[in-house]
Structures are given as structure tokens and as C-alpha cells.
């Protein structure tokens, strides 16, 4: 089954990277792939079976342009470029297949470890798929452990930590649970219904990270020309706009929740290369933090 799964990923990745490709060209590439252990071509019937399985598994449609010479392409491929679970799955497994095909490079490709996803991520995703209520024992850093039941709505990864977001049955509100703080987890026989008006993307739309307790507002940063290259290449938030570009600095604006711990950490990580211009309240907070840091180091 794992080999078949890898073939699906290889097929999607091959078509996606080429843009448009014929069945004969797919077979030529397949004959050169290390995944092809038998050295045989893909039968046309098998290829179409793979297309159906890929659509069901990843919601990725491989279409055929018959008028253009029976050329295959990914329908709405621009959606995958915007990110999301399909893009994450494809990129993750495509890289994994590439590494498997290039055994000599394994020690020369390094990844970040995400330990929080090793134990509980799979049962949580399975519960999401089957709409099953979870019973978890959770131990926050600053409070005693407690046991509760949760309707798992979705999961999110941020800074090498996985989080499960769902409705807490006991308090009747959506809560965020870091997987590395879960001490025990079991699936119950109880089912839940995902609210039709709940959109996981909207839940964090104005957030940087996972802190959700703040009101969004306009934020303006002045960033040095050197650091602006990095901010431009990897935006701090999807609302990022570059409003001014000068020789020695750039002005970036955002619309997000500014007073969260995660976002203040991101600003401080830029050190002397960035300055908060708006809002004044955030500028004052960053100023106070800098003074506290300076006081500690001046002792």
C-alpha cells in the first residue's frame, strides 16, 4: 500500500511540475524513476485508476486536454500554490520520494524535527475524519492537569509544534490544545457534527501564530533594506503589504492581532533591523520589553 501511495504522489508531482504532459512522457519519466522496481511501463488502465484514486484521496483532479493532443494537467493548479493541506501533503511526500530515489543524498538533506506530532497526530486526524469525540487529559504549563472531551475541528502546526483546535464540551467554547501537553488521549463512541458555519481558515485569519485573544488592527513596521529582503521573501502575515521602498528601508503594513505573545516575539526576533511605527500601544509594549532586557544585561 505504501508503494502505491508513493506512486500516486510521484504521478501528481510529475504532472504538477511539468504543467502539461502526455501519457507517453509520463511513462518515459516512470521508466527512469527509482520507484519503478519492476522496470515496467504504467498500463493506461492503471494510470486512469490512479487518477481516480488521487481525486478521492487528495481532491486533486488530473484532467485531459483531448484537443491539445491528449495532454494531462492538474485542474486549478494555482490553488495548490496558495498553500493548504494539499500543497503541504504534495510537497512533503514529493520531497520524501525524491530522497528515496537519491539514496546517496540522505545525509545531505536535513529537516526540522516536530516531536509533538509523533504520538497523537494520527488518532486526532482519524477522529476528525470520522467525526468522533476525543477524551483527553491535558496538562498546561501553568495549571494542573485536567480531563475533558473535545470535538476535534482541525489541526495546525506552528514553530515545530502541532495544535488541535476544537470545541470543549464542558465549557462549550472552542479551545486550542498543544499536542505535546496532552498526557492521554482516547477516542469515544460519541459522534459530533462539524458546524457548517465554522471555517478553520477564518479562525486564525487575523492571527500570527496560535494566540487568538486580541482584536485585529493596522500594524506598520519600518524594516531595514537588508532585512526587508527576507521579510519580502517570507511574509510575516498574509496581509503584508509593502507600502514604501527606499534605499535603506521599507515600510510594511499588516492587519492582524498585534498584542499577542507570538507576534511580539516575531518583532523582537528582527532585533535592530525593524521598528514599530503603528499602533502606538504596540510600540510602547516593545519599548518596555527592550528596557527590561537592557536592565537585565546591565546588572
N, C-alpha and C positions, 0 to 999 in steps of 0.2 A: 504493500500500500504506500509506503514512504517513497519508493521508486516512482510509482505512478504519480504521486503528488509532486515530486520534483520535476517530472516530465511536464505537468501542467504549468508549473512556474516557468520552466525553460521555454515553453511554447509562447506564453504570454510575453515574457521578457524579449524573446526574439522578434516577435511581431511589433511590439511597442517600440523597440529601439530602431528598427528599420523603417517604421512608418507604414509602408506598403510593401507587400512581399507575396510572391506566388507560392503555390504549394511545392513546386519543383525546387525553388530556392530554399524553402524551409527544410526539405529533405537533404539538400546539399549541406546545410549547416548541421543538421542532425547527424549526418554521417561523420562529421568531424568532432562531434561532442563526446566528452568522456562519459556522459550519462548513457550513451548508446553502447551497452555492454555486449550486445549480440552482433553489432555491425550491420543490422538490417534497416531498411528504409521504413518510414511510417506508412502503413497502408492508408488509402484515402478514407476508408470507412472508419478506421481507428482515429484518424485526425478529426473527423466530424463528431465522433463520440467524445473526444477530448474537448471540443468546442462546447458541447452541451454541458459537460461536467464543470468546465470553467465558469460558464454562465451561472450555474446553480450554486457553485461554491463561493465565487468571488464577486458575483454580479458584474462581471466583465464580459462584454459581448464582442466576439470576433466576427466581423461582418465580411461579406464578399462583394467586391465590385465586379460584377459579371461583364459589364460593358467595357471595363478597362482591362480586360484580359484575365479575368478570374484572379484578381489581386485581393489579398486579405489584409485587413486593418482593424485596429481597435476602435470601436464606436465610442465617441465622446472621450477621446484620449486626453483632452485638455482638463477634464475633471480629475484625472489621476495626478496631473501635475500640480494641482492645488493642495495636495496632501490628503489626509484622511486615512482610514483603515486600509482601503485598497492599495493606496500608494505605499503605505508602511509595510504591508504584507509582501507586496511585489518586490520592493527594494530589499527587504530583509532576506527573503528566500532566493532572490536573484543573486545577491552577493554570496549567499551560502553555496549556491550551485557553482558559482564561479570559483570559489575557494576549493570546492570538491574536485573541480576539473583541473585545478592547478595545485597539486599536492605540494610542490616544492616551495610555494609561496605562503604556506600556512603560518610559518613562524615569522613572516614579514608583514602580516596584517593583524592589527591589534584592535580590539573592541573594548568599549566600556562595559563593565560588569553591572548588572542590575539585580542585586541579590534579593530584593523584596518580591520579585515576581516568580521565584523558583518554586515556592511551596503552594501558594493559594491562588495564583492567577488562573490556572486551568479550571479548578472547580467553580470559581466565580464566573468565568466566561460560560461554562456549561450551564450554570444556574440562570444566567442572563438569557441564554438561548432557549431554555425550557421554561422560563418564567417561574422559577422555583424560589421560594423564600429561604434565606440563609439564617442560621443561628450562629452568631459569632461572639467570641469572648475577646474583648478589645482592651488594651492597656495603654492609655495615653501617657505621654511623658510626665505630665504634671498632676495626674489624678490616679485614683485607684482603678484597678481593672473592673469591667462590668460585662454582663452578657445581655445581648439584645437580639431581636430579629430584624432583618433588613431585606428590603426589596431591591436587588441589585439592578440599577438602571444602566450604568455604564462605567467604564474604567478609563483612567487617564495616567500617562506617565509624565513625570516632570523631575528633572535633575536626578536621574537614576533611581527614582522611587515610583512605584506603582500605587495608585489610589483607586479605591472603589467608591462610587457615589451612588447613594440610594436612599430610599425612604426608611427612616427609623420607625418601626411600628409603634413603639412605646410613646414617643413624643409627637408622632405624626408630622415630622418635618424631614426634609432631605438633608443628609449629613455626609461628610467626607471621611473616609477611613483609609489610613496608610496601611498597606499590606504588611509592612514589617512590624507593625504594632498589633497585629492580630495574633492572639495566642492559641486560639482554637476556632475551627470552622466546620460546620456540618450542614448538609442540605436537608431541608424538611420536606414533608409531604404536601405542605401548603403551597398553593399557587397564587401568583399575583398578576395583575393586569397593568401593563405599561401605560401610563396616562397618554392619551392621544395628543395633548397639548404640551407635553414636555419634550423639549429639544435639547439634547446634550450639548450641541454646539452653542446654543444661546446661553446656556447656564454659565459658561466661562467667557462669553464673548467680550466682556469688558475687564477681564482679569489678566494679570501677569502671574502665572503660576497657579496655585490652587487656593489661595486666600480669597474668600468670597464676601468678606464683611466690610464693604466700603461702597461709596457712591461714585460712579464714574464722572470724570470731568476732564477738561482740556489740560494737557501737560506739555510743556515746552522745554527742550533741552538744547543747550549750546555745546557742541561736541567739536573737539579739535579736528583739523583736517586729517591727521594721521588716524585717529580712532574712527572718524566718520566712514572711512573705507570699510571697516569691519561692521559697523552698525548698518551701513547701506547694504552690505552683502548678506547679513543675518539680522533682520529687523528685530527689535525688542518686542514688538507687538504688531498684529496685523493691521492696525490703524495707523501705522507710522507714515508720516508724510515729511518729505524734505522741503521745507519752506524757503530756505535760503542757502546758497552755496558760495562761500567766499574763499579767498586764497588760503586762509589759515583756520577757518572753522566752517561748520554747517549748523543750521538750525533745524531740529526735528520736532515735530508735534505729534501728539497721541491723544486718543480719547479712551481713558481707562480708569481703573480704581487706583489712585496714586499712593494712598497711605497704608498700603499693605506691606508686611514684612518682606515678602518676596521681591516686590518692586524696588523697595529702598535698598535691599541687598544688591540688586542689579545695577542701580545707580552708583553705589559705593564701589562696586567692582570696577567701574570705569576710572576710579581714582581721580587724578588731576586732569584727566582728559575730557571731563564733562562737567557742566554746570546747570543746575536747575534754574530756569527763568520764571516759569509758572507751574503751578499756583504758588503764591507766597507762602501758604501754610506748609507745603512740601519743602520749599526752600529752607524755611525755618527749622523744620524737623531734621533735614540733612545737616544743617549748620550745627544744631545741638549735638548730633551724633559725632560730628567731626571734632567738636570741642571736647566731648567726653573721651574720645580716642586720644586726642592730643594730651589731655590731662593725665591719662594712664601712662603714656610713654614719657611724660616729662618728670615722673617721680624719680 
